[in-house]
Amino acid sequence: MWKEMTKESRSEAETEAFASALASRIEAGAVLCLEGELGVGKTVFARGFARGLGISEPIVSPTFTILQGYQGGRLPFWHFDVYRIEEVEEMDEIGYEDCFYGEGVSLVEWPSRIEELIPADAIRVTIEKDLKKGFDYRRITVRRQQI
């Protein structure tokens, strides 16, 4: 299994295609931690990832609901945006363990807010801008710890 890979994207379509390809190789029980500043394209990545799982319904960031679940693909997809979490205990109320340790795939935006709950084998995805390379340029780095 790979340990780290990087993709340079110059459009939303490229970011979606990369995320879709990653999702096509992902296994049940995976937790992806999606990191990057506001407006970097985390929802674009999530949309492509969902497409790679075979989910056709619209994907929106669950900023106010914390969790959005999607069925109908190869695996259930749990999309978390924990930016608004104030206490880590709020995750218990949402039932995060059923998602993280179930038969689906979880994608967590802003994982540093709940770092103590993130599984040790989580896949880390970082999206970064570099305006010197263009407004639409993104560097996407995917890291997986080998346990």
C-alpha positions as a printed Julia matrix, in Angstrom:
147×3 Matrix{Float64}:
   0.0    0.0     0.0
   1.21   3.51   -0.81
   2.46   5.77    1.93
   2.25   9.19    0.24
   1.22  10.62   -3.11
   0.84  14.14   -4.46
  -1.31  15.48   -7.28
  -1.09  18.93   -8.81
  -4.52  20.07   -9.92
  -5.25  23.06  -12.1
  -9.06  22.87  -12.1
 -12.05  21.66  -10.13
 -12.5   18.91  -12.72
  -8.94  17.63  -12.1
  -9.48  17.71   -8.33
 -12.75  15.8    -8.68
 -11.15  13.24  -11.0
  -8.27  12.63   -8.57
 -10.67  12.24   -5.62
 -12.86   9.91   -7.68
  -9.89   7.7    -8.56
  -8.88   7.58   -4.89
 -12.42   6.58   -3.87
 -12.49   3.78   -6.41
  -9.58   2.16   -4.51
 -10.79   2.85   -0.97
 -11.96   0.1     1.37
 -14.81  -0.04    3.88
 -13.9    1.4     7.26
 -11.53   4.05    5.89
 -11.46   7.46    7.53
 -10.09  10.35    5.47
  -9.05  13.56    7.18
  -9.42  16.48    4.76
  -7.35  19.51    5.67
  -6.98  22.9     4.03
  -7.9   26.52    4.55
 -11.35  27.95    3.8
 -12.1   28.02    0.08
  -9.35  25.61   -0.92
 -11.72  23.05   -2.45
 -12.57  20.55    0.26
 -16.17  20.26   -0.94
 -14.96  19.86   -4.53
 -12.78  16.97   -3.34
 -15.72  15.47   -1.41
 -17.93  15.72   -4.51
 -15.37  13.86   -6.63
 -14.85  11.28   -3.89
 -18.58  10.59   -3.71
 -18.72  10.16   -7.5
 -15.9    7.61   -7.24
 -18.05   5.65   -4.8
 -20.91   5.71   -7.28
 -23.03   8.27   -5.43
 -24.96  10.48   -7.84
 -26.92  12.77   -5.52
 -25.7   16.36   -4.96
 -22.88  16.7    -2.41
 -22.91  19.75   -0.15
 -20.71  20.69    2.76
 -22.43  19.75    6.04
 -21.21  22.95    7.72
 -24.33  23.46    9.83
 -25.48  19.85   10.18
 -21.99  18.48   11.02
 -22.75  15.16    9.26
 -24.3   14.29    5.93
 -24.76  10.64    4.97
 -25.06   9.25    1.45
 -26.2    5.79    0.43
 -26.56   4.22   -2.97
 -22.91   3.89   -3.86
 -20.42   1.06   -3.55
 -20.04   1.98    0.13
 -21.99   4.28    2.46
 -20.33   7.72    2.57
 -20.27   9.82    5.75
 -19.21  13.44    5.18
 -18.34  15.35    8.36
 -17.59  19.07    8.67
 -16.57  19.53   12.3
 -15.54  23.19   12.02
 -18.42  24.22   14.32
 -17.82  21.54   16.97
 -17.1   23.25   20.28
 -16.73  20.18   22.51
 -15.46  16.84   21.26
 -18.29  15.16   23.19
 -20.7   16.54   20.57
 -19.38  13.83   18.25
 -20.84  11.17   20.56
 -24.28  12.72   20.08
 -23.84  12.46   16.31
 -22.89   8.79   16.55
 -19.5    9.17   14.89
 -18.31   5.71   16.02
 -20.93   3.99   13.86
 -19.52   5.9    10.88
 -15.78   5.65   11.65
 -15.91   1.96   12.55
 -18.74   0.78   10.31
 -18.93  -0.56    6.79
 -18.79   2.83    5.08
 -16.18   5.49    4.4
 -15.89   8.69    6.46
 -14.45  11.98    5.21
 -13.78  14.54    7.95
 -13.21  18.22    7.21
 -11.3   20.14    9.93
 -10.09  16.97   11.73
  -7.82  18.92   14.09
 -11.0   19.92   16.0
 -11.53  16.27   17.02
  -8.01  14.88   16.7
  -8.35  12.61   19.74
 -11.17  10.72   17.99
  -9.38  10.17   14.68
  -8.24   6.56   14.15
  -4.47   6.02   13.99
  -4.73   4.57   10.48
  -6.67   7.52    9.04
  -5.74   8.74    5.57
  -4.61  12.39    5.64
  -5.52  14.54    2.64
  -4.13  18.08    2.52
  -5.18  20.59   -0.14
  -3.03  23.7    -0.58
  -3.19  26.73   -2.86
  -0.17  28.32   -4.51
  -1.27  31.55   -6.16
   2.11  31.87   -7.89
   1.04  28.87   -9.97
  -2.44  30.25  -10.72
  -5.76  30.94   -9.06
  -7.08  27.41   -9.7
  -3.87  25.56   -8.79
  -4.06  23.09   -5.89
  -1.49  20.66   -4.51
  -3.22  17.63   -3.02
  -1.14  15.41   -0.76
  -2.46  12.07    0.46
  -0.65  10.33    3.33
  -1.44   6.96    4.8
   0.35   5.61    7.83
   1.38   2.05    7.49
   0.5    0.2    10.68
